[in-house]
């Protein structure tokens, strides 16, 4: 899909493969990872990032998370999980504690980045907003989460139907975007 979207841009190429195996033809000014940096190999992720970026280049890592804003809707979704997918940690997947911006500096990946001489000018940012989805769209969004994707098809179907049956017509999410930015040092 990405290849089709950038087809009209001759300066853009799409490479399919593992980040750890990729060797760019030249260093880049920006390396962006959305929702995925935690999946990279911890043994080589930072060395590969440094090798991929030009001096002064930016590493941008971000994650989005959300929790149902309405306590009654949140309780209905948690109850559906307890009934149909009890192994999913609802404190993480459905009802996480709101992030405090002050915590970002002492959380991963910021802790790793601060210890690496290859990176400097680290900053962390927290963006919060509300987003309202139909319950059908919420279930579609929820189905993309790893914890749900690992469920059997039958379990997923039961869980999603229970959410559709109990959460009402729409789900308003309190969405948090956590962004870590770091600059590739000129030496190191």
RAHU-V75438 format. One record per residue. OMEGA is omega in whole degrees, 0 to 359 (NA if undefined). NEAR is the number of other ideal C-beta (glycine too) atoms within 10 Angstrom. Layout:
omega->[OMEGA;OMEGA]
near->[NEAR;NEAR]
//
This chain:
omega->[180;180;178;184;182;184;181;181;186;180;181;175;178;177;178;180;180;178;183;181;186;175;184;177;175;180;181;175;181;171;184;175;180;175;190;188;180;178;180;183;182;181;185;188;185;177;179;179;180;180;182;185;171;175;183;179;185;170;180;181;177;179;173;174;180;176;177;185;182;182;180;177;178;179;179;181;176;179;177;178;180;182;190;181;186;180;177;180;184;177;178;189;186;190;179;174;176;180;174;184;180;180;187;182;182;180;173;10;181;180;177;184;180;183;185;180;181;185;177;179;181;172;179;180;177;177;179;179;174;180;180;179;167;180;176;179;176;179;178;177;182;182;180;182;182;183;178;181;181;178;174;181;180;180;178;182;179;179;184;178;178;177;180;183;189;188;181;186;180;180;174;181;164;187;175;171;179;183;172;177;176;178;174;179;180;174;178;NA]
near->[5;9;10;8;10;12;10;7;8;7;5;11;9;11;9;7;7;10;18;12;10;12;8;12;6;6;15;14;11;11;22;12;19;12;14;12;20;12;11;17;11;9;9;13;18;19;12;19;23;21;14;19;23;15;14;12;17;17;24;14;23;17;17;14;17;22;17;21;15;16;9;11;21;19;15;20;27;17;15;22;23;12;12;19;21;9;9;20;12;18;10;11;19;21;16;14;9;10;16;9;13;9;13;18;13;10;13;12;21;19;10;14;20;13;9;16;9;19;22;14;11;16;12;20;12;15;12;13;10;10;15;11;17;12;21;14;13;24;20;12;15;22;13;9;14;9;16;19;9;12;18;9;7;9;15;18;12;16;22;22;13;19;24;15;11;16;22;14;8;14;26;15;21;16;15;18;16;21;16;23;16;28;17;24;16;9;6;11]
//
